[in-house]
Amino acid sequence: MIENVMTPMHPNITRTSEMKFSTLMLRTRLLWFCVAMLLLASRESFAQLDFESAPINYESAPVANRVADLAARVESGDVTLEYDDESGYLLSLLEFLDVPVSSQMLVFSKTSFQQRRISPRRPRALYFNDDVYVGWVQRGEVIELSTADRELGAVFYTVSQEESDQPRFVRDRGQCLTCHASSRTAAIPGHFVRSVYADRSGEPLFGLGTFTTDHRSPFEERWGGWYVSGTHGRQRHMGNVVMEDSDDPKTLDRQSGANVIDLDSLLNVSPYLTDTSDIVALMVLEHQTQTQNQITRTGFETRSALHYDTVMNKALDREDDYRSDTTTRRIESAVNKLVDHLLFVDEFPLEDSVVGTSEFATEFTARGPFDNQGRSLRQFDLTHRLMKYPCSYLIYSEPFDALPDPAKEEVYLRLHRILNGLESDERFDHLTPPVRKAILGILRETKDDLPDDW
């Protein structure tokens, strides 16, 4: 028999080797974990965020928005919604949510989940303010509500149109996100305005293409499937008309839908709260929805990036406040897109003046706030562009104020540099020196949380 001639190891040597091996394995696992987290962070900076998981937790996190606040007041008995035989709870909801009737817009394309009740003869009515959207259809089973939550982006609700002592607000749990969490909404729960080629029944002809519209969109791509009341000179849009027995987009008769002041010639407006679908309200809605989406995207990106740093800092035994280069780049990238929207970069220039047909523009402007010279970011231009001072009024919104500090600090840093002429990028050429000075003056007097160096 051949004996084992290896000399046994000393017990202490064995334990030391095992400890070194265990330490090496632990460090290897941590390294791979960190690499995985970095890859995930990199991937999410270019793709749809996983907003269902930490740190966003879209479905499970507490909501903080105007609709939820009203729902709680109705449930507690502090508020009683009045029911109307013609429009159900619509008027009462608009009153308590501070949504002006003058914001009414009529959309006849079948692009709502209540599409069976929508047609060019019976369009859906939409109303909005800075953070709430209300949808009503004739003989509809529910009123549709959505809102820009302070931290969660768009949150969707319905209220039954059956008369009740205490109507319930029901939060949507995923159906709305099929459309409202996609590339059209910056890949987060958001809102968007879509322009479509619609046939005589209001059915969208998706094969001809659709347009997601905002302040950058050419006039000729806007408002397909919508009624539009107001004048706009030589400019032509897709509103007020349908496709007539053709599959060629070039045959859409934009001329017959142009500069319509009285919608009575197109439909029976008597069931609605007002007889307008104001062009200025539509233009504000387009700017607002996509800018809100960018505010939400910036918040999500920042919170997600900081969350990854927190996990990796703990795993690597780094300082709690250490910020990685990846996180810095993610925040800066999101902020740059948001600042572009806030400052109306690439806004489509108006060729002629735009005039609405309701009190929307007057009521919108009156909300201020104003500086000591009577200037406000809500004042309209409507001759060359939408706003007189092209810096979005959404800088006063609760979702903007709720941005994480690193993101808000970066936004203010970029705005300060741009408005003081320290960035020479031609994308900001529309901000002439007098306009930049005016915006700076307005913000200094009306925005409370500006940094000291402003």
N, C-alpha and C positions, 0 to 999 in steps of 0.2 A: 504494500500500500504506500502510495506516495503521500507524505505529510505536507500540510500547508506550512510553507516556510516563511510567510509574511509576519512581520512583527506587529503585534497588536498595538493600536494607537493609545496614547494616554487619554484618560477620560476628559480632562480639561481641554486638550487639543481638539477632541471630537466636538465638545460643546461650543468651542470658539468657532470652528468651521461651520457648524450648523447655524450659529447666530449670524455669521457673515453671509451665508447663503440666504437666510430668511430676509435679512436686510436688503440684499441685492434683489430678491424677488419682489419685495414690497416697493422698492424704488422703481423697478421695471414696470410694475402694475400702475404706479402713480404716473409714470412717464406716458404710458399708453393711454391712461385715462385723460391726462391733460391734452395729449395729441387729439384724442377723440373729441374733447370739448372744443378745442380750437377749430377743428374741422367743422364741427357742428355750428359754431359761431360764424365761421366763414360762409358756410352754406346758407345759413339763415339770413345773412346780410344781403343775399341776392335772391332768396326765394321766399315763399310764404312762411311767415312765422308760425310756430306752433303755439297759438294763443290759447289753446285749451289747457295747456300745462303751465307749471310754474315758470316765471313769476306772474304771468297774466291771469291764468285761471278764469277764462272768460265765462264759463258756465257756472262756476261755484263761488266766485268772488262777490262780495256785496256790491250791489248797484248803487250808484250815486248820480241821479239825474232828476230832472223836473217831472217826468211822467211818474216815476216811482214815488216821488214825494207826494204828488197828487193822489195816487192810488192809496197810499197810506192814510192820507187825510179822509178820503172817501170811506175807507174801511173802518176808521175810528169814529166816523160820524161827524167829524168837524166840518166836512163839506158835503153838500147834497147836489148831485147833478140833476139839472132839469131836463125833462124829456119833451120833445116837440114832435107832433104827429107827422110833420113833413120831413124833418132831418134828424130825428132821433136825438141823440146826445151831442150832436155836432156843435151847436152854438154854445152850449154850456162848457164843453171841453175847450173850445177856442178861448172862451172868456177866462177860465181858470188857468189855462196854460199861457195866457197872454200872447196869443197868436192872432194877428190882424186879419180880418175878413178881406181887406184890400190885397192880401197876398195871394188870393185865389188864382189858381192856374188849372186849366182843363186839359186833360190828356185822354185821347180817344183810342190810342193803340192798346191792344189787349196784352199789356205787360205787367199786370198785377195778378195776384192769386185769385182775385174776384173777377177774372177776365170774362166769364160768361155773362156778366151783367154790364160790360163795358162795350161801347160802340161809338161811332161818330155821332149818333143821335143821342146817346146817353154817356158822355165822357165821365171819367173819374175826376173829382175835384180834389186838388191838393192845396194845403195851406201850410205856412211855415213862419218861424221866427229864427233867431240865431241858433237855436239848438233843438227845436222840436218840429216834427213834420206830421201832418194829419191828412189822412186820405179818406174820402167819402164817396160812395157810389149810390146811385138811385136804387132803392129797394135792396140795399146791401144787408147782409146778415151781421156784419161787424163794421166798426170804424177802425181803420188802421192807424196806429201811432208808432212813431220811431223817434229816437232822440240820440243826441251825441252825449254819451255818458262821460263823466269827468275823467274816467280812467279806462273804460272798456270799449270805447268807440261806439258804433251804432248798436243800440239795443231796441228790439222790436216788441210791440204789444198789440193786442186787439181788445176792443170793448164791444160786447154784444149789443145789438140794436133792439133787443127785446126789452120792453119797459120793466124796470125792476126797482125795488126799494133801495137796493145797494148794488149797482152795476159793478161787475168784476173786471179788473185789468188782468189779462192773461199774457204772460211773457212767452214769446216764441222760443222754441228750443231747438232750432236748427233749420227749419224749412226756409226761412228768409235768407239764411247764410248761403244757400245754394247759389244765389245770384249776388248777394251782398257781402261776399268775402272772396274776392277774386282779383284778377289783374285790373279790373275796372275800378276797384276801390283801394288800390295800393296794397292789395293782398292782406287786408285787415277787415274786420267788420265795419262797413262804412256805407255811405250813400253815393249815388251817382245819377246823372241825368243821361238818358239814352234817347237818341234820335234814330227813327226807323222809317223805312218805306212801308206804309200801311195800305192795305186794300180797302175796298168800300165797306167791309164789315169791321175794320179796325185790326184785322189780323196782320201781324208783322211779316213782311216778306224777307225772312232772314237770309235767304239766298242772295239778295241784292246787297247785303252788307248793312252794318249798323255803325253808329258813331257815339262814342262816349264824349260828352261835350263839357267844356269849361270855358274860362275866359280866353283861352288860347285858340279856340275853335273858329274856323272860318264861318261867316254867317250862313253860307250856302249849305253847311252841314248840320245846322241847328233846327231843332223843334219838329222833326218829322214825327207825326203821330200826335202832335199837340195843337191846340188852338192858341192863336197869338193875336192879341188886340193891341194896336199901337202903330205908330208910323216910324219908318226907318229909311225913307228916301229911296235911293237907287239900289240899296242892298237887298238881296233876296235870300229867303230862307225856305225851309221845307214844310213850314206849318200851314194849317188850314186847308190842306189838300190831300187827296189820296191818289194812289196809282189806279189808273183806269185801263183795265184789260191790256196790260203790257208788262213785260218782264225786263224792260230796258229802263234803267234809272234816269236816262237822259230825257225820258218823256214826262217826268214829273213836272206839272205845270206850276212852277214857283211864282209866275207872274200873277196868276189869279188869287193866290193866297197872300199877296203883298199888301202892306199898308191898310190892313183891315181895322176899322175903328169900331164898327158895330157888329157884334157876333150874332145878332138876331137873324141876319141873312143866312147863317150857316147852321144854326140849331136853335131849339127852344131853350132859352136860358132861364125861364121862369122857375124851374125847380131849384135853382142854385141861389146861394146867398147874395151874389152880385152877378152882374152881366158881363164881367170882364175876365180875361186871361192875360194879365198885364205883361207886356214885353220886358219892362224893367224888372219886374219880379222874377221873370224867367232868367234874365241875365245875372241877377244877384244869386239866384239858386244855383246856377252853374258854377259860379266862382266859389260859393260857400261849400258845396258838397265836396269838391276835390281838395280844397284847402283844409277842411275839417279832417279829411282822410290823412293828409300829410301830418297834421298835428298828432293824430292817433298813432300813425306809423312811427313818428319820432319818439313818442312816449314808449311804445312797445319795444322798439329797437334799443333804446337806452336802458330800460328796465331789464330786458333780456341780457344785454351785454354786461351790465353791472352784476347781474345774478351769476353769470358764468365766472366773472372775476372773483366773486365771493367764494364760489365752490373751489376754484383752483387755488386761490390764496390760502384757503384752509388746508387743501391737500399738499401744497408745497411749503407750508409753514412760512408764508410771506406776511407782510404787514397787512392788516385788514383793509386799509385804504389804498393798497397798491392797485394801479390801473394799468392794464396791459395796452400795448400798441394796437392790438386788434379792437379792443373796446373803444379806444379813442377814435380809430378810423370809422367804426360803425356809427358812433354818435355824430361825428362830423359829416359823414355822408348823408345821414338822415336829415340833419339840420340844414345842410345846403339845399336839399330839395324843398324843405319847408320854407326857407327864406325866399327861394324863387317864387313860390306861390304867394307868400305874404306880400311881396313887392311886384306882383303881376308881371313877372318876366315872360317875355314872348306873348304878351296879350295881343290879340288880333285887333288891329286899328280900325276904328269906325270910319267909313267913307262919308256918311251923312249923319245928321242928328237923329237921335232916337227919342221918342216921346211916348209915354205910357197913356193908359186910359182910365186909371184909377187914382186913388189917393196914396198908393203904395209908396211912391218916391218921397212924398212930403212926410208921411208918417215914419218912414225908415230914417230919414235924415233927422227928424226931430228927436230921435232917441239919443243922439250924441254919443259920448260926452264932447263938450266944446272947450276950447282954450279961451283965454281972455280976449282973443281977437275974434271970437265967434267961429273959429275953424273946427272942423271935425273930419275924422276919417270916414264918416258916413255921407259926406257930401258928394253928389254926383257931378260928372262932367257930361257924359252922354253926347258929346259932339265929336271928340277924337278917341275917347276911351270911356270905360265904365265909371271910374271914380276920379274926382278932382285931385285927390291926393292918394296916389296908388300905393297905399300900405293897408293891408286888410284890417277891417274892424274886428276880425276874429282874434286879434291880439288881445282883446279884452275878454274873450270867452273863458268860461270855467275850465274846459279841457286844456286850453293853453296855459292858464294859471296853474293847472295840476301837473304840468310837465315836470319830470325829475330835474333837480337843480342843475346837474351837469349839462343837460340839454338846453334848459332855459338860459343858462349863462352863455353857452355857445351861440344861441340865437341872438342874444343881445350884443355879444361881441361882434358878430358878423354885421348886424344891422347898424351898429355904431360905426364900423369901418366904412360900410357902403354909403351911409347917409352923410358921412364927413368927407367923402370923395377919396378915401384911402385905397379903394379898389378900382382899377382902371378897366375892368372887364366890360366889354361893349354890350353885354347883356343888360347892363344897367343904364344904358344911354338914354332910356326914356325918362329917367329921373334927372331932370335938369337941375342945376345948382339951386334955383329958387324953390323948386319942388322938394328937393332934399332938405333944404333949410326949413321949409314949412312943416314937413313931416316930423323932423327933429323937434321943432317947437311944440307941435301938438302932443307928441308923445311925452315930452318932458313935463307937460302940465297935466296930462290926463292918465298916465300910467304910473301907478304907485310904486311898483317894485323894480324900477330901473336901477342899474348899478350906479354907484356914486360918481364914476367917471363920465356919466352922461351929462 
